[in-house]
Amino acid sequence: MGGNTYMIAGSRPGFIGTGEVKASLIKEASAWCEKRGLVMIVVDSTGHDGVYGHNAANADVTFKALPPAEAAKAGSSFQSPNQIIETRQR
């Protein structure tokens, strides 16, 4: 996408909601950034819940991958993640 901006998309079958798909994608994007010494900042996300027998839940997450110093400066225009997101089975 350019300008240190990336998008990750995915879908999951079964009785999984959009929130779980987004959480999984954000976790994956964050790990990708951490491997490179970068900080992930979510810019946008969209998604659709699945309909049993028709389509799977899907989502996409647009994020910036910035060096820590640049991410700190971007704090006024972006919110830096301050939580670890976990997907839990019920």
SENURO-634240 format. One record per residue: residue number from 1; z, x, y of N, C-alpha, C in turn; residue in one letter. Coordinates in Angstrom, 3 decimals. Layout:
<r NUM; <Z; X; Y>; <Z; X; Y>; <Z; X; Y>; 'A'>
...
//
This chain:
<r 1; <0.000; 0.824; -1.199>; <0.000; 0.000; 0.000>; <0.000; 0.863; 1.256>; 'M'>
<r 2; <0.402; 2.109; 1.130>; <0.374; 3.006; 2.284>; <1.680; 3.030; 3.046>; 'G'>
<r 3; <1.862; 4.079; 3.858>; <3.039; 4.180; 4.718>; <4.346; 4.172; 3.960>; 'G'>
<r 4; <4.374; 4.808; 2.774>; <5.574; 4.831; 1.934>; <5.990; 3.444; 1.464>; 'N'>
<r 5; <5.051; 2.497; 1.491>; <5.330; 1.128; 1.059>; <4.672; 0.894; -0.293>; 'T'>
<r 6; <5.439; 0.319; -1.207>; <4.980; 0.092; -2.571>; <5.284; -1.341; -2.983>; 'Y'>
<r 7; <4.591; -1.785; -4.037>; <4.868; -3.105; -4.591>; <4.976; -2.973; -6.103>; 'M'>
<r 8; <5.949; -3.667; -6.674>; <6.109; -3.729; -8.116>; <6.115; -5.206; -8.492>; 'I'>
<r 9; <5.447; -5.545; -9.584>; <5.360; -6.936; -10.015>; <5.652; -7.016; -11.506>; 'A'>
<r 10; <6.112; -8.168; -11.941>; <6.381; -8.352; -13.354>; <6.625; -9.796; -13.695>; 'G'>
<r 11; <6.630; -10.072; -14.982>; <6.910; -11.423; -15.461>; <7.732; -11.314; -16.736>; 'S'>
<r 12; <8.470; -12.352; -17.037>; <9.292; -12.394; -18.234>; <9.160; -13.780; -18.855>; 'R'>
<r 13; <8.880; -13.849; -20.149>; <8.791; -15.143; -20.823>; <10.173; -15.695; -21.157>; 'P'>
<r 14; <10.214; -16.920; -21.566>; <11.462; -17.534; -22.008>; <12.184; -18.242; -20.880>; 'G'>
<r 15; <13.456; -18.482; -21.099>; <14.264; -19.213; -20.122>; <14.895; -18.253; -19.126>; 'F'>
<r 16; <14.081; -17.531; -18.419>; <14.538; -16.562; -17.428>; <14.049; -17.031; -16.059>; 'I'>
<r 17; <14.912; -16.999; -15.069>; <14.537; -17.423; -13.728>; <13.984; -16.282; -12.901>; 'G'>
<r 18; <13.434; -16.648; -11.772>; <12.866; -15.669; -10.846>; <13.890; -14.622; -10.430>; 'T'>
<r 19; <15.125; -15.028; -10.217>; <16.164; -14.098; -9.786>; <16.351; -12.950; -10.764>; 'G'>
<r 20; <16.323; -13.247; -12.061>; <16.481; -12.200; -13.066>; <15.284; -11.254; -13.073>; 'E'>
<r 21; <14.097; -11.800; -12.871>; <12.897; -10.952; -12.821>; <12.969; -10.038; -11.600>; 'V'>
<r 22; <13.327; -10.590; -10.444>; <13.449; -9.780; -9.223>; <14.504; -8.690; -9.395>; 'K'>
<r 23; <15.647; -9.039; -9.967>; <16.713; -8.057; -10.160>; <16.233; -6.907; -11.035>; 'A'>
<r 24; <15.508; -7.218; -12.078>; <14.967; -6.192; -12.974>; <13.975; -5.294; -12.239>; 'S'>
<r 25; <13.124; -5.888; -11.418>; <12.130; -5.114; -10.664>; <12.797; -4.227; -9.616>; 'L'>
<r 26; <13.802; -4.747; -8.937>; <14.513; -3.964; -7.925>; <15.219; -2.780; -8.581>; 'I'>
<r 27; <15.821; -3.018; -9.730>; <16.494; -1.939; -10.457>; <15.484; -0.858; -10.861>; 'K'>
<r 28; <14.319; -1.273; -11.337>; <13.271; -0.331; -11.731>; <12.749; 0.458; -10.529>; 'E'>
<r 29; <12.524; -0.218; -9.409>; <12.037; 0.453; -8.198>; <13.079; 1.435; -7.667>; 'A'>
<r 30; <14.350; 1.043; -7.725>; <15.412; 1.916; -7.255>; <15.487; 3.181; -8.104>; 'S'>
<r 31; <15.358; 3.034; -9.415>; <15.384; 4.198; -10.310>; <14.198; 5.119; -10.030>; 'A'>
<r 32; <13.031; 4.528; -9.764>; <11.830; 5.302; -9.444>; <12.070; 6.135; -8.182>; 'W'>
<r 33; <12.669; 5.518; -7.166>; <12.953; 6.221; -5.915>; <13.987; 7.322; -6.130>; 'C'>
<r 34; <15.053; 7.005; -6.855>; <16.117; 7.991; -7.086>; <15.585; 9.239; -7.778>; 'E'>
<r 35; <14.672; 9.082; -8.738>; <14.079; 10.233; -9.435>; <13.385; 11.173; -8.465>; 'K'>
<r 36; <12.910; 10.626; -7.360>; <12.160; 11.402; -6.381>; <12.996; 11.786; -5.169>; 'R'>
<r 37; <14.292; 11.501; -5.220>; <15.178; 11.836; -4.115>; <14.981; 10.945; -2.899>; 'G'>
<r 38; <14.496; 9.723; -3.134>; <14.224; 8.793; -2.049>; <15.177; 7.604; -2.103>; 'L'>
<r 39; <15.193; 6.843; -1.028>; <16.017; 5.649; -0.938>; <15.087; 4.443; -0.901>; 'V'>
<r 40; <15.382; 3.447; -1.728>; <14.573; 2.237; -1.762>; <15.107; 1.209; -0.774>; 'M'>
<r 41; <14.211; 0.642; 0.006>; <14.572; -0.426; 0.931>; <13.621; -1.585; 0.669>; 'I'>
<r 42; <14.165; -2.723; 0.242>; <13.346; -3.905; -0.025>; <12.813; -4.449; 1.292>; 'V'>
<r 43; <11.515; -4.683; 1.332>; <10.867; -5.221; 2.521>; <10.613; -6.720; 2.350>; 'V'>
<r 44; <10.189; -7.123; 1.137>; <9.848; -8.523; 0.883>; <9.871; -8.765; -0.617>; 'D'>
<r 45; <10.027; -10.016; -1.008>; <9.917; -10.376; -2.416>; <9.487; -11.827; -2.535>; 'S'>
<r 46; <8.747; -12.111; -3.587>; <8.331; -13.484; -3.880>; <8.458; -13.686; -5.375>; 'T'>
<r 47; <8.459; -14.925; -5.798>; <8.524; -15.197; -7.221>; <8.396; -16.676; -7.517>; 'G'>
<r 48; <8.161; -16.937; -8.784>; <8.013; -18.321; -9.249>; <8.710; -18.445; -10.595>; 'H'>
<r 49; <9.519; -19.489; -10.728>; <10.169; -19.744; -12.006>; <9.115; -20.133; -13.034>; 'D'>
<r 50; <9.385; -19.795; -14.268>; <8.466; -20.140; -15.343>; <8.595; -21.607; -15.723>; 'G'>
<r 51; <7.577; -22.102; -16.389>; <7.566; -23.459; -16.922>; <7.367; -23.317; -18.427>; 'V'>
<r 52; <8.357; -23.740; -19.178>; <8.319; -23.567; -20.626>; <7.006; -24.100; -21.204>; 'Y'>
<r 53; <6.348; -23.245; -21.972>; <5.098; -23.624; -22.614>; <3.866; -23.475; -21.739>; 'G'>
<r 54; <4.046; -23.113; -20.466>; <2.899; -22.994; -19.559>; <2.754; -21.599; -18.965>; 'H'>
<r 55; <3.791; -21.127; -18.323>; <3.720; -19.798; -17.702>; <5.110; -19.168; -17.631>; 'N'>
<r 56; <5.113; -17.844; -17.551>; <6.367; -17.087; -17.505>; <6.865; -16.967; -16.068>; 'A'>
<r 57; <8.166; -16.752; -15.920>; <8.730; -16.462; -14.598>; <8.132; -15.146; -14.115>; 'A'>
<r 58; <7.771; -15.097; -12.837>; <7.170; -13.874; -12.309>; <7.682; -13.608; -10.906>; 'N'>
<r 59; <7.558; -12.343; -10.497>; <8.007; -11.952; -9.161>; <7.307; -10.670; -8.752>; 'A'>
<r 60; <7.310; -10.418; -7.467>; <6.894; -9.119; -6.956>; <7.840; -8.722; -5.839>; 'D'>
<r 61; <8.054; -7.426; -5.738>; <8.973; -6.871; -4.747>; <8.221; -5.786; -3.977>; 'V'>
<r 62; <8.191; -5.899; -2.661>; <7.603; -4.875; -1.811>; <8.759; -4.056; -1.247>; 'T'>
<r 63; <8.632; -2.733; -1.342>; <9.720; -1.872; -0.896>; <9.177; -0.601; -0.249>; 'F'>
<r 64; <10.030; 0.009; 0.549>; <9.729; 1.313; 1.127>; <10.525; 2.352; 0.366>; 'K'>
<r 65; <9.914; 3.518; 0.145>; <10.573; 4.655; -0.492>; <10.660; 5.749; 0.559>; 'A'>
<r 66; <11.862; 5.937; 1.107>; <12.039; 6.841; 2.242>; <13.023; 7.961; 1.928>; 'L'>
<r 67; <12.829; 9.117; 2.560>; <13.848; 10.163; 2.461>; <15.150; 9.631; 3.063>; 'P'>
<r 68; <16.296; 10.085; 2.577>; <17.580; 9.558; 3.066>; <17.731; 9.570; 4.589>; 'P'>
<r 69; <17.322; 10.649; 5.248>; <17.467; 10.715; 6.708>; <16.610; 9.660; 7.394>; 'A'>
<r 70; <15.410; 9.457; 6.886>; <14.520; 8.454; 7.476>; <15.027; 7.038; 7.191>; 'E'>
<r 71; <15.593; 6.847; 6.009>; <16.150; 5.538; 5.656>; <17.318; 5.185; 6.571>; 'A'>
<r 72; <18.121; 6.190; 6.925>; <19.247; 5.950; 7.831>; <18.755; 5.516; 9.207>; 'A'>
<r 73; <17.653; 6.127; 9.674>; <17.072; 5.742; 10.968>; <16.490; 4.343; 10.910>; 'K'>
<r 74; <15.940; 3.965; 9.756>; <15.314; 2.656; 9.607>; <16.343; 1.546; 9.503>; 'A'>
<r 75; <17.618; 1.913; 9.462>; <18.682; 0.932; 9.311>; <18.642; -0.197; 10.316>; 'G'>
<r 76; <18.096; 0.050; 11.500>; <18.054; -1.007; 12.495>; <16.976; -2.031; 12.184>; 'S'>
<r 77; <15.926; -1.640; 11.443>; <14.862; -2.587; 11.150>; <14.852; -3.038; 9.695>; 'S'>
<r 78; <15.564; -2.333; 8.814>; <15.653; -2.709; 7.408>; <17.104; -2.695; 6.987>; 'F'>
<r 79; <17.417; -3.498; 5.974>; <18.757; -3.441; 5.404>; <18.702; -2.519; 4.203>; 'Q'>
<r 80; <19.545; -1.545; 4.190>; <19.652; -0.630; 3.064>; <20.484; -1.294; 1.978>; 'S'>
<r 81; <20.068; -1.173; 0.721>; <20.861; -1.787; -0.348>; <22.269; -1.207; -0.391>; 'P'>
<r 82; <23.252; -2.078; -0.556>; <24.628; -1.614; -0.638>; <25.311; -2.130; -1.895>; 'N'>
<r 83; <24.493; -2.629; -2.840>; <25.043; -3.149; -4.068>; <24.194; -2.700; -5.235>; 'Q'>
<r 84; <24.823; -2.571; -6.387>; <24.106; -2.331; -7.628>; <23.890; -3.690; -8.272>; 'I'>
<r 85; <22.663; -3.965; -8.628>; <22.334; -5.251; -9.226>; <22.289; -5.084; -10.736>; 'I'>
<r 86; <22.996; -5.952; -11.449>; <22.994; -5.914; -12.898>; <22.538; -7.274; -13.422>; 'E'>
<r 87; <21.788; -7.248; -14.488>; <21.419; -8.479; -15.163>; <22.378; -8.661; -16.321>; 'T'>
<r 88; <23.036; -9.781; -16.361>; <24.021; -10.040; -17.413>; <23.560; -11.199; -18.263>; 'R'>
<r 89; <23.754; -11.061; -19.564>; <23.442; -12.153; -20.503>; <24.626; -13.114; -20.560>; 'Q'>
<r 90; <24.334; -14.374; -20.604>; <25.406; -15.388; -20.692>; <25.482; -15.940; -22.084>; 'R'>
//
